[in-house]
Amino acid sequence: MSNTPHELAEEFPAEAGKISALKETDAHFARLVDEYHEVNRAVHRAETRVEALSEEHEAELRRKRAALKDQIWQRLAA
């Protein structure tokens, strides 16, 4: 397991199999997951001060992560 918080497997542990299956069969879902991971890791780098970002930019990344997570959940719940 990754040390990066908020990974999808941690956020939706009961849906891990469905996430994998949808990534294989749904290109849009796969792009959402890839973008979520990219944004989540950027947030983690900012939170741990590995990469210095302005507070505004960090907040924007958090909002984007939340929006992506909502979209992913909508696809999982459908």
N, C-alpha and C positions, 0 to 999 in steps of 0.2 A: 504494500500500500504506500502511496505517495505521502510525503510529509506536507504537501500543499493542502491547506484546509479547503473545504467546499468543493472537493472533487465530486463528480456526479454519482459515483458509486457510494460515496458517503452521504450525499444529499438524498438519494433515492435507492437505498440498499435493497429494497424488495423488488426493484425494477431493473436490476443489473442485467438479467438475461434479456429482457425486452429491449433495453438500450442497445445491447450488442446486436440483436436481431434486426432492429430498425436501422441501425447504422449500415448493415449489409444490404438492406432492401430499399431504403428510402434515402436518396441522395440529398434531399433538402434537410432531413433530420441529421444526416451525417455532417453536413456543413454547420448546422446549429451547434452540434456537439463540439466540433473542432473549434468554432469561434468561441464557445463558452470556455473551453480549456485554455485557449490563448488569452482571453480576457481575465480569467480567474488567476492564471499564473502571473499576469501583469499586476493584478491587484496584490497578490502575495509578495511579489518583488518590491512593490511600493510600501506595503505594510512592514516588511522586514528591513526596509531602507537599503536594499541591494540596488535599487534604482530610484533615484530621487525624482519625485513628481510633485507638482504643485497640489495643494489640497483640492483645488477645483478639478484638476484632471483625475486625481484619485477618486473623488466622489463621482465623477462622470463614468469612470470605469466600473465602479460599484453599481451604479444605476443600470449600465449596459449589461452587467453580469446578471442582475436581478431580472431584467427583461428577457434575456436569453433563457434563463432558468424557467421563467413562466411559460415561454414558448415551448420549451422541451417538455415541461409537465403537461401542457395541453395536448401535445402529440402522444405522450405516454398514456394519458387518461382517455384518449379517443377510442 
